[in-house]
Amino acid sequence: MSYKVIEGGVTAAKGFLSASAAAGIKYKDRPDMALIYSQVPCAAAGTFTTNIVKAAPVKWDQDIVYNKPFAQAVVINAGIANACTGEEGYKYCKETADAAAKILKIEADSVLVASTGVIGMQLPMDRIEAGVRAMAPKLEGSLESGTASAKAIMTTDTKKKEAAVSVELGGKTVTIGGMCKGSGMIHPNMCTMLGFITTDAAISKEMLQEALKEDVKDTYNMVSVDGDTSTNDTVLLLANGMAGNPKITEKNQDYQAFKEALHMVNETLAKKIAGDGEGCTALFEVKIVGAESKEQAAVLAKSVITSNLTKAAIFGHDANWGRILCAMGYSGASFDPEKVDLFFESKAGKLQIIENGVAADYSEEEATKILSQPEVTATADIKMGDAQATAWGCDLTFDYVKINADYRS
């Protein structure tokens, strides 16, 4: 392991500043806007929702990431998603970028925007622009500022989500930090999930995009809270080169070390999203081992993580292993159910539940104890090869329905 986990988030890397503000967009009593700014222009990479219904900020950011040479700032608002808002919604992205560009004295097409919240409402542009004006003078690079920004972008999240690591590249210390939000409308292929990763690494735009695109498959795309793929999913990765490492332009040793460190940040944030699923009481991790291919393992793991019956059993601390085997069976991946071994594991211990497809001799009491922890892992060995994959989700509770029954009111 070449990286080191450090304190911080989106301001951990050199040259990145952030600020937050209470703009009164939807919430009356809390910060609901954040601003990320780099002191120098950045190479920018991004991955976005696969939902055909794409929010205006997604379209705006795709244009910048794919077609513009660099980015330098990100304006984020919570409360209103600016999705299904037509031409007017897209115009508001431009107005937000223009307002930030003017006050920060940078190009408007180097300003990325992101929104999260209720679908179908238009942004109150007077409040958005006032929020940008309020944040610009407060920009700072402290860890506290980064944490305040992580809190400002929350919607139904119950806790802020940030992570940071450092790694040696070419004799220089490079830092990767990030923050994200996401709690509901979360399903593989990115989720209502906004992620903002910053790094002071010197790396080409092409290598940056490739590193992010590959890693998203094993991290954010392996998370599911409720089976709903959002309209706003966005992960942005900005690299400003201020660490002064030899620029990464090919898949060399430094690139591999950078990818490993990026993976740690992304996996940490992905697990924080799964563990804070709306109304949840437990992070539920599913590992498929002994698979023929990674693809087969991923399909099986995601099928279990998205099974409502399995999620309800985890909430009830019930070792109802038949639901797991059933979810694997309808996943579309082929395997021999009579060869499957299944284990439940948590801080309370590890227990084999199935051996070769049939119930093992285990204590229900001990199983309940294991399933009563805030983090629970189910591991299924299908004995077909050496490949494996891990997916993350959460239990399904009464509170999930309560939160989503009156989300707009």
N, C-alpha and C positions, 0 to 999 in steps of 0.2 A: 504494500500500500504506500504510494508515494505522496499522498496528500495528507493534510492535517486539518481536522475539524476545528474551526475557530468561532468566536462569538460574532454575531452581527447578521446583517442581511444585505439589503440593496445598496447600502452606503459603505460596505466593508472594503470594496476595491478602491484603489487610488483614483481620485478625480471625479468620483460620483457623489453628487449632493442630492438631498431630497427635502421636501416640505409637505405639510398637509394643512387642510383648512376645513372649517365648518361652513359650507356654502349654502346650506339649507335646501339642497336639491329635492330630497324627499324626507330626510330625517331632520327633526327640529333640535335634537339635543346631543349631536355627536359630529365629529369630523367626517366628511364624506367625499373629500377630494384629496388626491396626492399628486405630487410632481416629482419626476426623476430628471436630473440634468447632469450631463457630463461636461467637464470643463473644455474638452476637445471633441471634435466629431468622432463618431464610432462606426465601425463595421456593424451592420445589423442583420440578424437572422430571425426567422419567425416560423412558427407552425400554427395552423388555424383549424377551426371547426370543419368537420366534413358534412355538417348539416347544410342542405341546399338553401335553407332560409338563413342567410348570413346577415348579421347586424352591420349597420353602416360603419362602425369603427373597424370591423374586420376587413371590409373592402378597402377602406382608407389605408390601413396598415399593410395590407398585401401589396398595394401599389408602391408604397415606400420601400418595403423589404425587397420586393422583386425588381423594382425598376429604378430606384434612386441609389446614388453612390454611398450615402451615409445617413445616420440619424444622430440626434444629439439630445432629444428630450422626449419624455412620455408624460402626457396628462391623463389622469385616471379619475373617473367619478363612480361613486356607488349610488344606488337608489333607483336609477333609471337606465335601462339597457341600451337605449337608442337602437332597438331592433324592430323591424317591420314599420319603419318610419319614412320610407320612400325617399324621394329626392331631397326633401326638407331635412331629413335626418343626416344625409351625406353632406349637405351644405353646412350643417352645424359642426361636423367634424372639421371642415375647412375653417370655419369661423373660430373654433377652439384653437386650432393650429396657428392661425393668423394672430390671435390674441397672445399666445405664448411666444411666438416668433418675435413679435414687436417688442415685448417687454424684456425678453432674454437676448435680443439682438442677434438672432440666428435665422436661418432660412425656414420658411413655413413647411417646405417639403422635407424637413429633417425632424419634424415634430410628429411623433406617433400618438395616437389617442386610444383609450380603452374605456369601456363602460360596462357596468353590471347592475342588475336590478330588474325592475318590471319591464316586460316586453310591451311595445305598442304605444308608449307615452313619448311625447317629444321632450327634448331637453329644455329646461328654462335657461336660455342663453345669457340672460342678464346675470343670473346667479353663477353660471359657469365662468363667464368672463371676469366677474368680481372675484371668484375663487382663485383664478389664475393670477390676477393682480395682487391678491393677498398673499399667495404662496411665494411668488418670485423673490421678494426681499428676505424671506425666511429660509431660503435654501442653505443647507449646511451639510457637512459630511460626517457628522457625529453618528454613532450607533443609535443613540436615542432618537434622532431624526428619522432614521431608517425604520425603527420599531414603530414610531408614531404613524408613518406612512402605511406600514403593514396593517395597522389597526384601522386606518381611515378607509381602506378599500373593502372591508368586510361588509357582507349583507347579513345572511342568516348564520354566518360563521360564529362560533362561540369563542374562538381564540385566534390570535394573530399567528401567521405562519411565515417563518423566515429561516434561512440557513446560510452558512458560509464555510468555505474551506480555503486553505492556501496550499500551493504546490510549487516546487522548484522547477523552473524551466530555463535551460541554458544559463544556469548560475544566478538567475534572478527569482525573487519571490513573487509569484503571481497569485492573485486572489480572485475567487469566484464567489459571489454572494447573490442572494435572491429573496424575493417574497412572492407569495401567491395568495389567492383567496379561492374558496370553493367549498360548498357544503351540500348543496342540492342541485338537481338537474345535472347530474354528473355520471358519465358513462364512457366506456372506452371510445377512442377516437377523439380525445380531448374532452374537456368537460366545462360547467359554468364556472369556469375555471379560468382565472387570469393569472399568468405567471410572468414575473419580470426578473430576468437574470442579468447581472452586470459583471463584467470582468475587466481587469486592467491588462489582460494578455494582448500581445501583438499577434494577430492572426488574420489571415485573409478572409474576406467575406464568404468566399466559396467553401473554405474549410470550416468556417463557423457554422454555416447553414447545414453542411453535411453532418457535423458533429451533433447538432441539435436534433435534426431530423431522425437520425439513427437512434439517439438516446430516448426520444419521446416514446418510441415503440415499447421500450422496456420499463418505462416509468409512468408518466401520466396516462398513457393509453392502456395501462393495466389496472386502472382504478375504476370502480363503479360504485356509486351510492344508490342510484335508483333507476338505472336503465334509460334515462333521458339524456340524449346528446344535445347540448345547448347550442344556441344561435351565436354565442359570443366568444366561444373558446379561443383563447389566444395565449401563446407563450412567446415572449420576445427576449432575445439575447443580444446584449450590446457589449462590444469589445472596444475599449479606447486606446489600447496599446501603451498606457502610461507606466507599465511595469518595466518596459525597456528590454524585454527578452528578445532573442533573435526571432524575427517574424516567422510564424508557422505558415508555410505555403504548400506543404506536402504532408503525406501521412508518415511522418518520421516518429522517433521516440518521444519527442516533445508533444506531438499531436496525441499520441496514445495516453500520455500522462495527463494532458489537458482533458481528454475525454473521460478518463477515470474520475477526475476531480469533479467535472460537470455532472457525471452520473450520480455521484454522492449527493450533490446539491439537489438535483431533480428527484432522486428517489426519496430523500428526506422530505421534500415538499409534497410529493405525491402521497406519501404515507400520512402526512399531517392532514391532508384533505380527506382521505378515507377515514381516518380516526375521528374526524369532526363532522361526519355525515349528519345531515339534519336529524335531530332527535336521538342520535345513536348513543349507545352505552359502551360499545366495544369496537376496536379495530379488528377486522377479520381478515387474516392473511391465508391465502390458499397456494400451496406449493405442489406442483406436479413434477415428480422426478421419475427417472427411468423411462423417459419417452424416446420415441424414434427420432423426432425432430423438435426443434424449439417451437415451430408453428403449431404442431399437434399439442404440445404442452400448454401453450398460451390459450388455445381454443378451449381446452378442458378446464383450465384454471378460471378463465373468464365466465364460463358457463356456471360454475359453482358459485362464484362471487355474485352473480346476478340472479340467482334463484331466490325468489321471495320466500319460498318454504324453508330453504336452508337458513336464510337471514332471520326469519322468525324463530327458528329453532335455536339459533345462537342467542337471540334476545331472551329466550326462555331457559337458557343454559341446559338445553336438552340434547343429548348425544344421539340425535335422530339421523344416524349415518345413511339410512336408506335414501334420504333426500339428496345427499351428496352424490351417491352412486347414480341415482336417477338423473341428476343434472349433468353428470358426465356422459351418461348414455344418450341424451338427446342433443349433445353439443355439436354433432356432425363429425367428430373425430372418431376413428375406429380404434378399439382396444379390446382386450379380453377381460371381461368383468370378473372372471373366475381366477384371475391372477393378481387382482388389486389388493394391496395392503394399505390400510388407512390409519393414520395416527392423529390424535389431538394433543396439542402442546400449549403451555403457557407458563408463567412464573410458578404456578402451582404444581408443575410436573409434566410428564409425557406419558401417554397411554396408547397402546395399540387397540383399535376399535374393530378393524376388519383384518382378517388374514385370508388371503386367496379368495376374496369375494364373499366370505361368510363371517358372521359375528365371531369375534374373539371372546375369550372368557375374561370379561373386565367388570369392574365395579361401577355401577351407575352413579353411586355416591361420589366416587373419585372423579368420574367424568364430569359431573356437575361442578365439582370444585374447580377443575381445570377450565371449564367453560365460563366460570363466573369472574374471570379476570378481565381487565380493560383491554388486553391484547391477547388474541387467541389465534393459533395457527392450526390449519388442517393440512397434513401432508399425505398425498396419495402417490404410492409407488406403483407404476403400471408395468414395470419389468419388461420393457421392450428395447431399451437402449440407454444412452448416457445423457440425453438432452433433458433440460428442465426449464420451467418458467414459474414466475410468481405473480399473483394478482392480489390486489387489496380492495377491500370493501368494508362494510360495517353491518351491524344488525339492523333489523327493521322493527321499529317501535311504534307505540301509539302516538308518540310525539311527532313522528314524521308526518302523519296524516294531519294532525292539528296544525303544524306549521304551514303546510301547503294548502290547507282548506281555506285559510284566510290571509294568504300572503299579500294580496293587493290592498287589504283594508288597513 
